[in-house]
Every structure is written in C-alpha cells, then in structure tokens.
C-alpha cells in the first residue's frame, strides 16, 4: 500500500524551493506505518485492540508526519540565509525536526525542560540540534508555559528565526486528517467501534476526528489525557510523563471532536506499558500506555464495544531511562516488576495475547482469563 500524502497545492510544487522538494520526497518515501492486533478479555468478554504503532516510522513517532507538515507550512521562510527553526518540544517532535533540519542544513533549536528523555536529548544533539533548557522546578506544573516564553524570546532576538508553532499552526492537525487517518482507516477493517488517541497539542486527535466524522460517523472518538493536564480544563498538577497532556487548552479541539474524554492516572499508563511488553513483546512509550489504559477502562464500562483502535504515538526505545527504568519507577512510587505493576493497578491491565506474528498482524488467539475487578474510582473518566 502506498502512503497517502497530504494535499498538494500550487505552493507545494515550486521546484525552486529545496525545502518543499525535500518534503515531497520524504512523504513519497514514508512507509505505511503498521498495525498490530492484540486480543484480551475484559469483564469476561473477548475484545480486539488494534494498535497503530507510529514508532515504526522514519523518525520513530507520529511526530514525523507533524514535523513534515509544519516544515512545509513555513518553507518559504526557510530559504533565507541564516534561517533557524525554533520549537518548544517535550521530545518526539524535536527529534523529527532536528533530523529534517540536519538534512536541509538548517540550524535547529529545541526549547526543552528536564522531563525530556535523555535518549531523545542525545539524538537531537547528534542530529546537530541545540537544546535550550528552561529551569522550571521538577514539581512545577508550568513547564510548557515557560518553554513558550523562551521560544518567544528566541524568535524576538535571533535574526531569521522561524517558529513552527505546533500549538497553533493548522498544519499540525491537517496532516493527520489527510494522511494519518485515511491510512488507519484502510488498515482498521469494517468492525472497529471506537478510536482512542492521546492529546497534547490536540493536533493528532483533531485531524483523526475530522476525517472519521465524515468517513465513519458511527465510530466513537475518545480523547485520552492524563490527570494534571489542562488540555480540557481543570487544575494543573506536576506530571511525570512526556508526550501527553499540557498546561494549556488545545487550540485545535472543540466539543465536536470527541465523544468522550478520559483522564488516566500516570501510574496506570506506566503499568500498561509494562504489561503490554510482558504479554506481547510490544514496548510502547508512556503516552501510548496512557491511550491503552484509557481504552481498557472504557471497554470495561462498554461491553458492547468489541473492537477498538488505539493510535500509539511511539515505541519504548526512547524510554529505557524513564518508563522502563527501576530507579525512575521508584521515584514515582511504582514497583519495577511487571506482575506487581499489574496487581497494583487492577483491571486496567488485563492479560494480552498478540495477534499474528510480525508488526502487521490482524488476527490472534483469544486471551486467557484476565483480571475482572472494576477500575478504581480515581480512574473513572470525566
């Protein structure tokens, strides 16, 4: 199957702009990102969960698509000598932008805070990117606001600085409406009943929703966030996971974009990462674990939903020092053993059984009986 590229306009076919030429070639070479189907049993009912594993992509996350779209949207400003791309990032977008800027010979500055994965930090620097740190205390809930303030300073002070602005640039969500969503639709099969996606800027969910509202109006769209995030309002609190949640409302989402909002405790997200890896060999990042935790709780409460889709933004490669490290788990009060994690978090982490071998499997065996107790009250969705 060939990738479904974003719409091409007259502005994107200018042969004199090397940035646009690069984006065109990158989209043409972008592989179809595989899905993996797992089976589990929740409340005594066999369920099918199809995972869209965006980590199997050129820059190891769904942010590769976002980065290409953002760069394309500012391509006309990047041919100026001395142009510098600046972006606030918690990780994966910075990784993708650093690789693209390296290929294009552009300077890239990632404004980051101390929660970012050390693996991603090193990769950004290996790509020639620069890390500009904000000094927000570990227990603060305002990392994003401080990063944005620093971005504005850099754009003000650096000649020819270009902020791609993932938080307000419509290129963020449009690429997922025109590319990510149709690709998933072609892979999902006709029986899917609910789609789960995490939120940070809200661009991925907004794009998926706007496509599926037209293509599959009966598909339930479920937004997954973590407690302490204020994407949908509420009171901010310190968070440990990156790539999901934010300390500001999304500029892209409105009430029509999702049917339900689920708030997940971070410990459940981490537990799902470990349980999925133990039971299937699939290691995903913390935001993907949150999406899966939200899906499992929702399926527990909705026995009529037998087939769910989960957009998993990235894999576990970049989280060895955090989500999968015993010292990091101890710091947030969780045991390192997957079995104890499963027990501590109850029904949010039942047993999984993988589908067909390989990353493109679409069938699998029924799961053995799993934990069937109700989720704790603190995890009841809003």
Steps between C-alpha positions, in 0.01 A plus 500: 500500500639842410496782754218750467674835472370830629323717244728660244433861409667736259716628785636150566608433143750784465813330360717794608441437872727221630299474822180416313690257280637327810154470655353357180770234482471418871123450471543283191753280682308483829393142568151395596524475878392152612227394737514218749191330634482357852222308670398533860205412722329775697201435726493147361461624140765443230614832350719596207732800522677620187812702578625747240873490583625836377843424644565291189554810289806691377535721809357246744172673584181653362677836534690421182185572302435813707856624449481463122172690491629779726820540297302509178274774639797731562712392203499845342676646806766230524691586183632823651873470588539447872146371555458326836210271591385534862245283678390415853493124539471228761684256277384333181423806291843638584660175391323507162564870441867462588542226240316699233701815573821298491411370155413851381809664652287716733574598857250356747440603863280281720367672811470225759458433872655238727220246454619418149644153439881497508492276194309761301728775629803317368336425166408865446858602573639220281287643219667838549211656690549726800323454833386819671397413856238670712566476874152420625510308832428125479177534698361787291195465277604779261775345289320575175426863581865558586613333179266715294627815668855398409401428138358851470826644634704308243272602212529861613878496539629272222512629141295282262363278779195300389265350759311204354248539788353154539250647749313730259614417144213326319756298307520291818150352480450516125771243430324247722165564335642453150765234561506319836123445523442361147795267549356367826154475346635276224664273759228488765237283341128562506430383855680764705264675742718746691820696441728609787768768466702698749508878514773756549477774242185320382611498137504123450157448655349798315619370165387144567162619620430726205572219258309227683198722570450499123627154408361302795239707684410209730858459627531628857786747543656489846761753619747374760680741731686463829401645834666834565477606135277794409443429130128476580507731800545407863771566756861441394732285707853367446523215249773245435415381150594686184316502168153515651318774685574872515463798732280689254186432298535367149454755223377226265233308690136580560211306647412341166841335464443225755214312660675436831800634691683253725744611769758234583728479801863493388572190708242312294658617179840374616349170615344449156839555335654224712207261472479533122874436468487199732199341328567580134858621464375841380670786687328837465568846643320659792241685293412177321463331838256773602295445184488128568405551865215728396382248242497216752298696754255607229459143375432383853207742522376435148454127441344571161833626364693196378755662266701811589768696314787661693735754343834431671727800440832325556680188619694440819851550356539852639366415845759254634628765747149597611186289458697172489767584759469374861644821651250718312214272601612516862506880483130508405412226750456200273659153516721393211357149469229477233299249702488730803413794275210301359377414849536857627291642219222243483277453198663775295768245410347164404696235313570554132574250231661615179344460158680346205879509508664814374393861519226483240295223662123533494394176665578330829394248760252575777657613826504289811278620781618834638436713806134593510470738792361847438739792448561707811289810548795733448516383142136550410497712182362852511 
